[in-house]
Amino acid sequence: MTGGPLLIDTLLRGMIVGAQALIALGFVARRPVTLRRGLGAAFIVSTAAYIVNTSAPLIGAIGPLALPVHILSIIAPVIFWWFALSLFDDRFRMRWPVLVPLLFVSQLAFAFFLKAEGLYWTLALALARATMIAVFAHAMYTALRYLNDDLIEGRRRFRVIFAVAVAIVGFAINYQETLGYRDQPPPWLLLSQASSILIMTLGFGVWLLGMRPAVLDGEAPRTSPPAAADPQAMALKPADRPAYERLMRLMAEGVWREEGLTVPALAEKVGVPEHQLRQLINGQLGHRNFSAFLNAWRLPAAQALLADPDAARKQVLQIALEVGFGSIAPFNRAFKEATGETPTEYRRRRLGGP
């Protein structure tokens, strides 16, 4: 790439890096810096590294920083995946399984650092590319998987936009890498890539500034059902109070025991539009997703049954079904996340069994 196209591409990439620097600062400007915020900043920085690394003038101008920038750009897809999981799955934690893709893409970083050729380079490149496709696909899946469970309207709408954008940009990046990792792609491809990433960066920045408190922070969800005389009800708008009271009455009557209960189904029972119910549960009760709201009722009931000597003969699966879970696996997972113990361990501790 020479002349005008090279100048335009370099200017575009410079604009992207500048915008990304501001967005990264936006992630860490508020204290304390949470895991979600830290991963967001790391994702933006790694994306900036990729932008620099795929521009010959920019990578040539940074001298000794070229090697760390190149390595950071290689692991950028994995950092992006971590951030996407933290953004769209409120149960996400940095545990060892999510580090496995990093080991895969690191092979390419080692190969580049060692200036490897031949079979090792080919295998490392293929492994990194396959990992990138896998993490992009899983990020899209995660964004769409919890779409109906999400109670934050801004994030819920963004999930679909995110999935489409990742599909387009991920395809473009993979296509560029397929043309040749060490060879310079054609000018039109680099220009289109830089333009699309600039648009995405600015769009993401605007969305972030508008949704940051709700998406990146949020209030801690309740772990138990609210009392009938909940003081939070006093802060309701007059128009929302009847819906809130109907919702609390239905929950007290045990509607949460219905297996497969969804937001639309509960909204119909309450007699309000779906979006109003989502706002009510999220804004007044502090829950970021519908399953957490239901579990705030289901799990205390399960704990009571597990600690009841009269229910000692009931199987754990039977208790899970009684409190509204459709199978044992999600019940075990939710119970352990809430209590730190499996249902069996909890029952043994409370009843003193073997």
C-alpha positions as CSV (number, residue, x, y, z in Angstrom):
1,M,0.0,0.0,0.0
2,T,1.5,3.3,-1.1
3,G,0.5,7.0,-1.5
4,G,-3.0,8.1,-0.8
5,P,-4.4,4.8,0.4
6,L,-1.5,4.4,2.9
7,L,-2.0,7.9,4.3
8,I,-5.8,7.4,4.7
9,D,-5.3,4.0,6.3
10,T,-2.7,5.4,8.7
11,L,-4.9,8.4,9.7
12,L,-7.8,6.1,10.3
13,R,-5.8,3.8,12.5
14,G,-4.4,6.8,14.4
15,M,-8.0,8.0,15.0
16,I,-9.0,4.5,16.2
17,V,-6.1,4.3,18.7
18,G,-6.9,7.7,20.0
19,A,-10.6,6.9,20.5
20,Q,-9.7,3.6,22.1
21,A,-7.4,5.3,24.6
22,L,-10.3,7.5,25.8
23,I,-12.6,4.5,26.0
24,A,-10.0,2.6,28.0
25,L,-9.7,5.5,30.4
26,G,-13.5,5.5,30.7
27,F,-13.4,1.9,31.9
28,V,-11.0,2.5,34.7
29,A,-12.0,6.1,35.7
30,R,-14.4,4.9,38.4
31,R,-13.1,3.2,41.5
32,P,-13.0,0.4,42.4
33,V,-12.0,-1.1,39.1
34,T,-14.1,-4.3,38.9
35,L,-13.2,-7.4,36.9
36,R,-15.6,-6.3,34.2
37,R,-14.0,-2.9,33.9
38,G,-10.5,-4.2,34.0
39,L,-11.2,-6.7,31.2
40,G,-12.9,-4.0,29.2
41,A,-9.8,-1.8,29.4
42,A,-7.6,-4.7,28.6
43,F,-9.8,-5.5,25.6
44,I,-9.6,-2.0,24.3
45,V,-5.8,-1.8,24.7
46,S,-5.3,-5.2,23.0
47,T,-7.5,-4.0,20.1
48,A,-5.4,-0.9,19.8
49,A,-2.3,-3.1,19.6
50,Y,-3.9,-5.1,16.8
51,I,-4.7,-1.9,14.9
52,V,-1.1,-0.8,15.2
53,N,0.3,-4.2,14.4
54,T,-1.5,-4.5,11.1
55,S,-0.2,-1.1,9.9
56,A,3.4,-1.2,8.5
57,P,4.0,2.6,9.1
58,L,2.7,2.5,12.7
59,I,4.4,-0.7,13.8
60,G,7.6,0.5,12.2
61,A,7.4,3.8,14.1
62,I,7.2,2.4,17.6
63,G,10.7,0.7,17.6
64,P,11.3,-1.6,20.5
65,L,7.6,-1.6,21.5
66,A,6.8,-3.5,18.3
67,L,7.4,-7.0,20.0
68,P,5.0,-6.5,23.0
69,V,2.5,-4.8,20.7
70,H,2.6,-7.8,18.3
71,I,2.2,-10.3,21.2
72,L,-0.7,-8.3,22.7
73,S,-2.4,-8.2,19.3
74,I,-2.1,-12.0,19.0
75,I,-3.9,-12.6,22.4
76,A,-6.4,-9.9,21.7
77,P,-9.2,-12.3,20.6
78,V,-9.0,-14.2,24.0
79,I,-9.1,-10.9,26.0
80,F,-12.1,-9.9,23.9
81,W,-13.7,-13.2,24.7
82,W,-13.1,-12.8,28.4
83,F,-14.7,-9.3,28.3
84,A,-17.7,-10.5,26.3
85,L,-18.3,-13.2,28.8
86,S,-18.1,-10.8,31.8
87,L,-20.4,-8.4,30.0
88,F,-23.1,-10.7,29.0
89,D,-22.9,-13.5,31.6
90,D,-23.3,-12.2,35.1
91,R,-22.1,-15.5,36.5
92,F,-18.7,-15.3,34.8
93,R,-15.6,-15.7,36.9
94,M,-11.9,-15.9,35.9
95,R,-11.4,-19.7,36.5
96,W,-8.8,-21.9,34.9
97,P,-11.0,-23.2,32.0
98,V,-11.2,-19.8,30.5
99,L,-7.3,-19.6,30.4
100,V,-7.1,-22.6,28.0
101,P,-7.6,-20.5,24.8
102,L,-4.8,-18.3,26.0
103,L,-2.4,-21.3,25.9
104,F,-3.5,-22.0,22.3
105,V,-2.8,-18.5,20.9
106,S,0.4,-18.2,22.9
107,Q,1.9,-20.8,20.6
108,L,1.8,-18.2,17.8
109,A,3.4,-15.6,20.1
110,F,6.2,-18.0,20.9
111,A,6.6,-18.9,17.2
112,F,6.9,-15.2,16.3
113,F,9.3,-14.5,19.1
114,L,11.5,-17.4,18.1
115,K,11.2,-16.4,14.4
116,A,10.1,-20.0,13.8
117,E,9.5,-21.4,10.3
118,G,8.1,-24.5,8.7
119,L,5.8,-26.9,10.5
120,Y,5.8,-25.3,13.9
121,W,4.8,-21.9,12.5
122,T,2.1,-23.4,10.3
123,L,0.6,-25.4,13.2
124,A,0.8,-22.4,15.6
125,L,-0.9,-20.1,13.1
126,A,-3.6,-22.7,12.4
127,L,-4.2,-23.2,16.1
128,A,-4.4,-19.5,16.8
129,R,-6.8,-18.9,13.9
130,A,-9.1,-21.8,15.0
131,T,-9.0,-20.4,18.6
132,M,-10.0,-17.0,17.3
133,I,-13.0,-18.4,15.4
134,A,-14.0,-20.5,18.4
135,V,-13.9,-17.6,20.9
136,F,-15.7,-15.2,18.5
137,A,-18.4,-17.8,17.9
138,H,-18.8,-18.5,21.6
139,A,-19.0,-14.7,22.4
140,M,-21.8,-14.4,19.9
141,Y,-23.5,-17.5,21.4
142,T,-23.2,-16.1,25.0
143,A,-24.6,-12.7,23.9
144,L,-27.7,-14.3,22.4
145,R,-28.1,-17.2,24.9
146,Y,-29.1,-14.9,27.8
147,L,-31.0,-12.4,25.7
148,N,-34.5,-13.3,27.1
149,D,-33.1,-13.6,30.7
150,D,-31.5,-10.1,30.6
151,L,-33.3,-7.4,32.6
152,I,-31.1,-4.5,31.6
153,E,-32.9,-3.1,28.5
154,G,-29.9,-1.3,27.1
155,R,-27.7,-4.3,27.4
156,R,-30.5,-6.6,26.1
157,R,-30.8,-4.5,22.9
158,F,-27.0,-4.3,22.5
159,R,-26.7,-8.1,22.6
160,V,-28.1,-8.5,19.1
161,I,-26.1,-5.6,17.7
162,F,-23.0,-7.1,19.3
163,A,-23.6,-10.5,17.8
164,V,-24.0,-9.1,14.3
165,A,-21.0,-6.8,14.6
166,V,-18.8,-9.6,15.8
167,A,-19.8,-11.8,12.9
168,I,-18.9,-9.2,10.4
169,V,-15.7,-7.9,11.9
170,G,-14.6,-11.4,12.9
171,F,-15.1,-12.6,9.3
172,A,-13.1,-9.7,8.0
173,I,-10.2,-10.2,10.4
174,N,-10.1,-14.0,9.7
175,Y,-10.2,-13.3,5.9
176,Q,-7.3,-10.9,6.2
177,E,-5.3,-13.4,8.3
178,T,-6.0,-16.2,5.8
179,L,-4.5,-14.1,3.0
180,G,-1.2,-14.2,4.8
181,Y,-0.2,-13.5,8.3
182,R,3.2,-12.0,7.5
183,D,2.3,-10.6,4.1
184,Q,0.6,-7.2,3.6
185,P,-3.0,-7.7,2.6
186,P,-4.4,-5.6,-0.3
187,P,-5.1,-1.9,0.3
188,W,-8.9,-2.2,0.0
189,L,-9.1,-4.8,2.7
190,L,-7.0,-2.8,5.2
191,L,-9.0,0.3,4.5
192,S,-12.3,-1.4,4.9
193,Q,-11.1,-3.1,8.1
194,A,-9.9,0.2,9.6
195,S,-13.1,1.9,8.7
196,S,-15.3,-0.8,10.2
197,I,-13.3,-0.9,13.4
198,L,-13.4,2.9,13.7
199,I,-17.2,2.9,13.3
200,M,-17.5,0.0,15.9
201,T,-15.2,1.8,18.3
202,L,-17.1,5.0,18.2
203,G,-20.4,3.2,18.4
204,F,-19.3,1.2,21.4
205,G,-17.9,4.3,23.1
206,V,-21.3,6.1,22.8
207,W,-23.1,3.0,24.1
208,L,-20.6,2.7,26.9
209,L,-21.0,6.3,28.0
210,G,-24.8,5.9,28.1
211,M,-25.0,2.5,29.7
212,R,-21.9,2.3,31.9
213,P,-23.4,2.5,35.4
214,A,-26.1,-0.2,34.7
215,V,-23.9,-2.5,32.7
216,L,-20.4,-2.2,34.1
217,D,-21.4,-1.7,37.8
218,G,-25.0,-2.4,38.8
219,E,-26.3,-3.0,42.3
220,A,-25.7,-6.2,44.1
221,P,-28.7,-8.5,43.6
222,R,-30.8,-9.7,46.5
223,T,-30.2,-13.2,47.8
224,S,-33.5,-13.5,49.5
225,P,-37.1,-12.5,48.8
226,P,-38.1,-9.0,49.8
227,A,-40.4,-8.5,52.7
228,A,-44.0,-7.6,52.2
229,A,-43.5,-4.1,53.6
230,D,-40.3,-3.5,51.5
231,P,-39.1,0.1,52.0
232,Q,-38.1,0.1,48.3
233,A,-41.8,0.0,47.4
234,M,-42.1,3.5,48.9
235,A,-39.7,4.8,46.2
236,L,-41.9,3.5,43.3
237,K,-43.6,5.9,40.9
238,P,-47.3,6.0,41.5
239,A,-48.0,4.3,38.2
240,D,-45.7,1.4,39.1
241,R,-47.0,0.7,42.6
242,P,-50.0,-1.5,41.5
243,A,-47.8,-3.6,39.3
244,Y,-45.2,-4.0,42.1
245,E,-47.9,-5.0,44.5
246,R,-49.3,-7.6,42.1
247,L,-45.9,-8.9,41.4
248,M,-45.1,-9.3,45.1
249,R,-48.5,-11.0,45.7
250,L,-47.9,-13.5,42.9
251,M,-44.4,-14.3,44.2
252,A,-45.7,-14.7,47.7
253,E,-48.3,-17.1,46.4
254,G,-45.5,-19.2,44.8
255,V,-45.6,-18.4,41.1
256,W,-41.9,-18.8,41.1
257,R,-42.4,-22.6,41.6
258,E,-43.6,-22.9,38.0
259,E,-40.9,-24.7,35.9
260,G,-39.8,-22.7,32.9
261,L,-41.4,-19.4,34.1
262,T,-40.4,-16.6,31.7
263,V,-40.5,-12.8,31.7
264,P,-43.4,-12.7,29.1
265,A,-45.4,-15.3,31.1
266,L,-44.9,-13.5,34.4
267,A,-45.7,-10.1,32.7
268,E,-49.0,-11.5,31.5
269,K,-49.8,-12.7,35.0
270,V,-48.9,-9.3,36.5
271,G,-50.9,-7.5,33.7
272,V,-48.1,-5.2,32.5
273,P,-45.9,-5.0,29.3
274,E,-42.8,-7.1,29.3
275,H,-40.4,-4.1,29.3
276,Q,-42.2,-2.6,32.3
277,L,-41.7,-5.8,34.3
278,R,-38.1,-6.0,33.4
279,Q,-37.6,-2.4,34.5
280,L,-39.4,-3.1,37.7
281,I,-37.4,-6.1,38.7
282,N,-34.1,-4.5,37.6
283,G,-34.7,-1.0,38.8
284,Q,-36.5,-1.7,42.1
285,L,-35.2,-5.0,43.1
286,G,-31.6,-4.8,41.7
287,H,-31.6,-8.0,39.7
288,R,-29.6,-8.0,36.4
289,N,-31.2,-11.1,35.1
290,F,-34.5,-12.9,35.5
291,S,-33.1,-16.2,36.7
292,A,-31.4,-14.4,39.6
293,F,-34.7,-12.9,40.6
294,L,-36.4,-16.3,40.6
295,N,-33.5,-17.9,42.5
296,A,-33.9,-15.3,45.2
297,W,-37.1,-17.1,46.0
298,R,-36.3,-20.6,45.0
299,L,-33.0,-21.1,46.8
300,P,-34.2,-20.1,50.3
301,A,-37.1,-22.5,49.8
302,A,-34.7,-25.2,48.8
303,Q,-32.5,-24.5,51.8
304,A,-35.5,-24.8,54.1
305,L,-36.4,-28.2,52.7
306,L,-32.8,-29.5,52.8
307,A,-32.5,-28.5,56.4
308,D,-35.9,-29.9,57.4
309,P,-35.7,-33.3,59.1
310,D,-39.2,-34.2,57.9
311,A,-38.0,-33.8,54.3
312,A,-34.8,-35.8,54.8
313,R,-36.1,-38.7,52.7
314,K,-36.7,-36.5,49.7
315,Q,-34.2,-36.7,46.9
316,V,-32.3,-33.6,45.9
317,L,-33.8,-33.8,42.5
318,Q,-37.3,-33.9,44.0
319,I,-36.6,-30.7,46.0
320,A,-35.1,-29.0,42.9
321,L,-38.3,-29.8,40.9
322,E,-40.5,-28.6,43.8
323,V,-38.9,-25.2,43.9
324,G,-39.1,-24.6,40.1
325,F,-35.9,-25.9,38.6
326,G,-36.3,-28.1,35.5
327,S,-33.4,-30.4,36.2
328,I,-30.7,-31.1,38.8
329,A,-27.7,-29.5,37.0
330,P,-28.9,-25.8,37.0
331,F,-30.1,-26.3,40.6
332,N,-26.7,-27.6,41.8
333,R,-24.9,-24.8,40.0
334,A,-27.1,-22.0,41.3
335,F,-27.2,-23.5,44.8
336,K,-23.4,-23.7,45.0
337,E,-22.9,-20.2,43.6
338,A,-25.2,-18.8,46.3
339,T,-24.1,-20.9,49.3
340,G,-20.6,-22.2,48.5
341,E,-21.9,-25.8,49.0
342,T,-23.6,-28.4,47.0
343,P,-27.2,-29.2,48.1
344,T,-26.0,-32.6,49.4
345,E,-23.2,-30.9,51.4
346,Y,-25.6,-28.3,52.8
347,R,-28.1,-31.0,53.8
348,R,-25.4,-33.1,55.5
349,R,-24.1,-30.1,57.4
350,R,-27.5,-29.0,58.6
351,L,-28.9,-32.5,59.4
352,G,-25.6,-34.0,60.7
353,G,-25.9,-37.0,58.3
354,P,-23.0,-39.1,57.1
